[in-house]
Amino acid sequence: MSNNSTASISQARKAVEQLKMEACMDRVKVSQAAADLLAYCEAHIREDPLIVPVPASENPFREKKFFCTIL
Amino acid sequence: MCDQTFLVNVFGSCDKCFKQRALRPVFKKSQQLSYCSACAEIDGKVIVWDSFTTNKEHAVTMPCTWVMACAYAPSGCAIACGGLDNKCSVYPLTFDKNENMAAKKKSVAMHTNYLSACSFTNSDMQILTASGDGTCALWDVESGQLLQSFHGHGADVLCLDLAPSETGNTFVSGGCDKKAMVWDMRSGQCVQAFETHESDINSVRYYPSGDAFASGSDDATCRLYDLRADREVAIYSKESIIFGASSVDFSLSGRLLFAGYNDYTINVWDVLKGSRVSILFGHENRVSTLRVSPDGTAFCSGSWDHTLRVWA
């Protein structure tokens, strides 16, 4: 029984250490963080072929049109 | 935490083919499935496909059951895979038909439970693995040595993703303890932990800028966590979606989040607005995995209906 409690005490100590470490972290306000995510999106939106479609000639997954005619 | 201790011989009906055979119990996410040896060994293959021509380029038969994780090396010259064999093996890819790929196999990682995810770090020389034993580990490919191990999850670790930057040395892992944890690869310390999901986290993926990550979970939601603000910033869910999300990935710009669900569909979410953009039907069984191609032109989804579909 004392084994159990010493194990859980050491576990609890580790948890407290971990939480102390996490508490010291510098946090950015969500409004700022969200604005940065938005800015990143806006900046890269042109390069995203799934949002701004590339011309069919360059798209390797385009519908394969037939390149030969039946004579 | 699951520690595989011994194999028990049980007779009964197999969960897959329903025949009466000697069964091998398999523990995944603390749930026991029992397969007879014929069913359990059938699908131990890793296949490399050419996505434009749909040809199989390489096929390697794994010497054991279920392959649960596979990864391409950054150079494209090798693949790593693993699963119920508790190991991660690296196979160098060769186009020479005479060479037997299985012969060149190198066993890199050893865990005490199934391997759920693996990924090469920035080079071909190191592999990061996540396992059902609740730990993640960093291995050197050449020597097979354990470089760093990451303890902290209270249950199976199901997924991991490396930070996208070139100099990045953090990664995020998600597990059955509903936590997503961000780790420093050099020190082995957990830097941040997020526990807002209500069920197992099946998949985590970094936002392209590296400042945030998304997670998909059995609680039928996907959530976006911002690393600098240290909190959850968005939830992607709908009352009509009741099946868990098995896999998530971002489009190239990070505007779209693709999530594969256990109700056979793929939902596309607008990351910034939090609303669903579209729903994709096509699979005839659960979507188990999903990945956007590196150039962003398409994404591929794999499913229990035995197919891989490329969407563009």
HADDOCK unambig.tbl for C-alpha pairs under 7 A between the chains (distance, minus, plus):
assign (segid A and resid 22 and name CA) (segid B and resid 191 and name CA) 6.73 0.50 0.50
assign (segid A and resid 22 and name CA) (segid B and resid 192 and name CA) 6.39 0.50 0.50
assign (segid A and resid 27 and name CA) (segid B and resid 228 and name CA) 5.80 0.50 0.50
assign (segid A and resid 27 and name CA) (segid B and resid 229 and name CA) 5.11 0.50 0.50
assign (segid A and resid 27 and name CA) (segid B and resid 230 and name CA) 6.46 0.50 0.50
assign (segid A and resid 28 and name CA) (segid B and resid 228 and name CA) 5.50 0.50 0.50
assign (segid A and resid 28 and name CA) (segid B and resid 229 and name CA) 4.62 0.50 0.50
assign (segid A and resid 29 and name CA) (segid B and resid 229 and name CA) 5.71 0.50 0.50
assign (segid A and resid 30 and name CA) (segid B and resid 229 and name CA) 5.54 0.50 0.50
assign (segid A and resid 33 and name CA) (segid B and resid 228 and name CA) 6.76 0.50 0.50
assign (segid A and resid 33 and name CA) (segid B and resid 229 and name CA) 6.24 0.50 0.50
assign (segid A and resid 41 and name CA) (segid B and resid 253 and name CA) 5.40 0.50 0.50
assign (segid A and resid 41 and name CA) (segid B and resid 254 and name CA) 5.92 0.50 0.50
assign (segid A and resid 41 and name CA) (segid B and resid 255 and name CA) 5.87 0.50 0.50
assign (segid A and resid 44 and name CA) (segid B and resid 253 and name CA) 4.96 0.50 0.50
assign (segid A and resid 45 and name CA) (segid B and resid 253 and name CA) 5.32 0.50 0.50
assign (segid A and resid 48 and name CA) (segid B and resid 252 and name CA) 5.34 0.50 0.50
assign (segid A and resid 48 and name CA) (segid B and resid 253 and name CA) 5.59 0.50 0.50
assign (segid A and resid 48 and name CA) (segid B and resid 296 and name CA) 6.22 0.50 0.50
assign (segid A and resid 49 and name CA) (segid B and resid 296 and name CA) 6.00 0.50 0.50
assign (segid A and resid 49 and name CA) (segid B and resid 297 and name CA) 5.13 0.50 0.50
assign (segid A and resid 50 and name CA) (segid B and resid 296 and name CA) 6.81 0.50 0.50
assign (segid A and resid 50 and name CA) (segid B and resid 297 and name CA) 6.05 0.50 0.50
assign (segid A and resid 61 and name CA) (segid B and resid 312 and name CA) 6.27 0.50 0.50
